Structures are given as structure tokens and as C-alpha cells.
Amino acid sequence: MHGRSGWGALAAFAAAGAVLLTGCRGGPQEDGLVGGRAAVSSATARPSGYGAVFLAVDECSSFGRTSFTEVSCTSERAAARVVARHDGTVRDGPRCPATTDFVLHISEQRPSFDEDGDGAVPRGYACMRHLQPPHPGDPGGGGGPRTIVGDCVYALGDGKVRETACDGSGRHAPEFEVTKAVDDRSDCPASTALYVRLGGTAPVGCARPV
């Protein structure tokens, strides 16, 4: 079954989940953002009829070495489903759902077929969830674009941490687990050893040693 490729630049960002880390005993606060780029590709516009919007919510993509292609969700090639789709950039737009496995950043140009007749499709991003396990975006899964309660991290140094699988199956052993998300450090339990930046409505993660 034929699929539809992403037009322009399409990049997948997977779960490195880099977050800010500070110790309970104080010390300078340092920002650190570490991300993982899984793939970058470009392709020619080929409207497939799956929908007016490339990779709209509930549509599916296949995985390839050089590109991600929109395919029917009933296709044997279907590998991941869109759980949310937004225009603009991740930095300026809404956050992906907590258990998103990875994010596709899409820049489309489709002069012969577009959503509003202006000759172009605005860039955006699709929050993706694998159709089959493993799900790195699940709590403790070791990845995904967000760090959430139940995730584990290890220290990188210089006040930075990175996610890793809680079951020890990742390349790095877990050192701390995020047990609670709160508004302020003072709301963390006494057992908290590290504060992790989560963002969102409860931006502080309370982490304890594993």
C-alpha cells in the first residue's frame, strides 16, 4: 500500500528527555537541554487521500531509514499513530501528551494541494505513539519528549540529567526516580534528593534515589 511522505523537512525527536537537575542541598542552578534527533528527511508532495492534513490526529506513519511516510493505519507498514497535531514549533506550541513516544517536526510545501488555498502548508509537529510496545514515553520507559512522574534519570554532570529506563535495560543505570510533580520545591516530600524540571502546570519533579 502506498503512503504519503512528509514535504519539506521532517525531523523526529525522540526521548532523550533532558531536564534540569539540582540538588536538595543547594548550589548554582544550571540549565541544560539535551535532545536526540532520530531522523531528518525530505520528499516530494504526493497527496494520498488519507486526509487534508499531513499526519493529522489518528493517522499513522511508517518508519524508514530516510523518511517517515503517512500510511493507512491498517497497513502492515503502519508503525506509529498521531495522538496530537499542532501548527508552529514545539517551543511555542502546546505540549504533547505525557506518554508521547516521539515528536515529528514537519515543514511542508504543497503548491498544488494545500489546506487553505494559499499554496503552502504551515510547519507544525505531530506527537506520535508507537502502535506496538515498547513505549519509551510511558512512565519509566526511558524516553519520550517529556519527563513525567514515574520516569528515572541519571546524572550527566554540570547540573544536568537524562532519562533512562527504570528497569535497567537502558545503556545507563537509573539513579533517581521522579515520584511527584509539584508547583514548588517546598511541596516535595522530605525524601527528595533532586529537583527535576518538568515544565507544564506542575513544573518541579521530586526525585528520590533508586
Disulfide bonds with the S-S distance in Angstrom:
Cys60-Cys73 1.97
Cys96-Cys127 1.93
Cys152-Cys166 2.01
Cys188-Cys206 1.99
